[in-house]
Amino acid sequence: MSDAVRTLHAAVEQYPEPYLRQTLLEAGALGGLKLTEREVGGSVDLGIPVLGYVDQFRSALAAHLASAGFPDVRVTADLRSTIVPHSVQRPLKPLPGVSNIVAVASGKGGVGKSTVAANLALAWAVGGARVGILDADIYGPSQPLMLGLQGQKPSTPDGKHLLPLEAYGIKVMSIGFLVDAAQAVVWRGPMVTQALTQLLSDTSWGELDYLVVDMPPGTGDIQLTLAQRVPVSGALIVTTPQDIALADARKGLAMFEKVAVPVLGIVENMSLHVCTQCGHVEHIFGEGGGARMAAETGVQLLGELPLDSHVREEADGGAPSVVSAPSTPRALAFVEMARHAAGALARRGRDRRGSFPQIVVEET
């Protein structure tokens, strides 16, 4: 290996990947890299859904290398994604075939948790991952409406297991498929937890990289029991910037800590509103609450999502923003949040600080 290639190699290793929040060396991502004095090729394995990200990655890495003294090196490396299973809370065992279950929770209702869960699942699927979503909000199931599946019923070929419905490339199961949408679900806590654990275990999910669980709002007995019974790799806490929502979000974070479920981060929904007429930006529910909570609790702020009437309209119409308006700022905000969430989960099992991946050096 020439001195020039060795120096280039070191510069690539130190590129700080923004979604993993690690250098490529720390992330153990460079096993497929191929270097010459003029080109960074081969492949980089980030361990997160990467479709739609390769051009942005190449440009950012090229800018990093230019600042390190390599302005003429071409970056042609492809991105790969090996999404690995992560540990769950003891004594639970992972669900067969499902690499990671990610709970989306909120301390109170009305903060847009289900909208965040739907767009999170869809963003991961658009990124190339195999994704399912379980609507665990037993008293107010929203996913059948949001995903355009209202009125449909799952089949059960063997009379024991349910086949999930599918929408936009993700697998979907909800209590809303099994009960009359016009009837109130009047169940006590034990009935709710039994029903949802059965839905989780009796659904034939197949092979999934991520299963998103849209949790019921709140931090009561039902939520705590579900957090204890569902084998979760990580959780997201959804809040709005206002103080009362943040206070309840802190309770949700504390609940997951009690059952040893890692909180991947906080999502601040309805963060700001941009006027469609004049472009004026207004923080209707306050400003910076999610960032302050993240700083106080030591968890990551995964995203600040806009208060936009189109988000509501698209969800109500059965086609959430990520799939109905993928190039808009509102959809891209969800994609950014999803990548940060995937990166936070990937860091749990990819902290290989000090390891040295094999680098293939091609002579020119």
Secondary structure, 3 states (H helix, E strand, C coil): CCHHHHHHHHHHHCCEECCCCEECCCCCCCCEEEECCCEEEEEEECCCCCCCCHHHHHHHHHHHHHHCCCCCCEECCEEECCCCCCCCCCCCCCCCCEEEEEEEEECCCCCCHHHHHHHHHHHHHHCCCCEEEEECCCCCCCHHHHCCCCCCCCECCCCCCEECEEECCEEEEEHHHCCCCCCCCCCCHHHHHHHHHHHHHHECCCCEEEEEEECCCCCCHHHHHHHHHCCCCEEEEEECCCHHHHHHHHHHHHHHHHCCCCEEEEEECCCCEECCCCCCEECCCCCCHHHHHHHHHCCCEEEECCCCHHHHHHHHCCCCHHHHCCCCHHHHHHHHHHHHHHHHHHHHHCCCCCCCCCCEECCC
